[in-house]
Amino acid sequence: MATHLHPETDPDKPLIYQIRVTGHLGHQWADWFGGLTISLEDNGDTLLTGAVVDQSALHGLLKKIRDLGMPLISVIRIKPAQTDVSDVK
């Protein structure tokens, strides 16, 4: 199994993720989701955006979503300069 790092990522910097779920979450959930920004979409989805320190933390966030019973739509890692998920290739 290959164990090489991707040169475009700095292991000392958290990665930025956008996690989309079905249903609306209130902004009071931001602390429970590690300070991620909560954006309510017009279509009824919630977009959680923010820095995630490592894969373990990402899995912890996904577990919280599972425990709430909210259907997961997508998980996308974005570059810090990106402001719109449509920029992701």
BELZI-V680530 format. One record per residue. N is the residue number from 1. RES is the residue in three letters. SS is DSSP state (A for helix, B for strand, O for the rest). PSI is psi in radians with two decimals (* if undefined). NEAR is the number of other ideal C-beta (glycine too) atoms within 12 Angstrom. Layout:
# BELZI-V680530
N:RES:SS:PSI:NEAR ; N:RES:SS:PSI:NEAR
This chain:
# BELZI-V680530
1:MET:O:2.31:3 ; 2:ALA:O:2.43:5 ; 3:THR:O:1.15:5 ; 4:HIS:O:2.62:7 ; 5:LEU:O:2.65:10 ; 6:HIS:O:2.18:11 ; 7:PRO:O:-0.35:7 ; 8:GLU:O:-0.10:11 ; 9:THR:O:2.44:17 ; 10:ASP:O:2.05:12 ; 11:PRO:O:-0.26:13 ; 12:ASP:O:-0.10:9 ; 13:LYS:O:2.40:14 ; 14:PRO:O:2.66:22 ; 15:LEU:B:2.66:27 ; 16:ILE:B:2.28:27 ; 17:TYR:B:2.64:35 ; 18:GLN:B:2.15:35 ; 19:ILE:B:2.13:40 ; 20:ARG:B:2.29:29 ; 21:VAL:B:2.74:33 ; 22:THR:B:2.33:20 ; 23:GLY:O:2.82:23 ; 24:HIS:O:2.34:20 ; 25:LEU:O:2.49:30 ; 26:GLY:O:2.74:14 ; 27:HIS:A:-0.31:17 ; 28:GLN:A:-0.23:9 ; 29:TRP:A:-0.12:24 ; 30:ALA:O:-0.75:18 ; 31:ASP:O:-0.69:14 ; 32:TRP:O:-0.51:20 ; 33:PHE:O:0.56:34 ; 34:GLY:O:0.50:26 ; 35:GLY:O:0.19:19 ; 36:LEU:O:2.58:32 ; 37:THR:B:2.32:22 ; 38:ILE:B:2.09:28 ; 39:SER:B:2.20:24 ; 40:LEU:B:2.14:19 ; 41:GLU:O:2.64:20 ; 42:ASP:O:-0.47:9 ; 43:ASN:O:0.07:14 ; 44:GLY:O:-0.07:16 ; 45:ASP:B:2.83:24 ; 46:THR:B:2.38:33 ; 47:LEU:B:2.09:31 ; 48:LEU:B:2.17:42 ; 49:THR:B:2.38:31 ; 50:GLY:B:-3.12:27 ; 51:ALA:B:2.40:23 ; 52:VAL:B:2.15:29 ; 53:VAL:O:-0.58:20 ; 54:ASP:O:3.12:18 ; 55:GLN:A:-0.58:17 ; 56:SER:A:-0.76:13 ; 57:ALA:A:-0.67:22 ; 58:LEU:A:-0.79:28 ; 59:HIS:A:-0.60:17 ; 60:GLY:A:-0.72:20 ; 61:LEU:A:-0.75:33 ; 62:LEU:A:-0.60:24 ; 63:LYS:A:-0.69:17 ; 64:LYS:A:-0.70:24 ; 65:ILE:A:-0.78:30 ; 66:ARG:A:-0.78:15 ; 67:ASP:A:-0.48:13 ; 68:LEU:A:-0.25:22 ; 69:GLY:O:0.36:12 ; 70:MET:O:2.24:25 ; 71:PRO:O:2.25:16 ; 72:LEU:B:2.25:23 ; 73:ILE:B:-0.86:21 ; 74:SER:B:2.74:21 ; 75:VAL:B:2.09:25 ; 76:ILE:B:2.24:25 ; 77:ARG:B:2.28:25 ; 78:ILE:B:2.76:25 ; 79:LYS:O:2.50:20 ; 80:PRO:O:-0.51:18 ; 81:ALA:O:-0.26:9 ; 82:GLN:O:2.40:18 ; 83:THR:O:-0.20:15 ; 84:ASP:O:2.27:14 ; 85:VAL:A:-0.39:25 ; 86:SER:A:-0.23:10 ; 87:ASP:A:-0.25:13 ; 88:VAL:O:2.29:18 ; 89:LYS:O:*:9
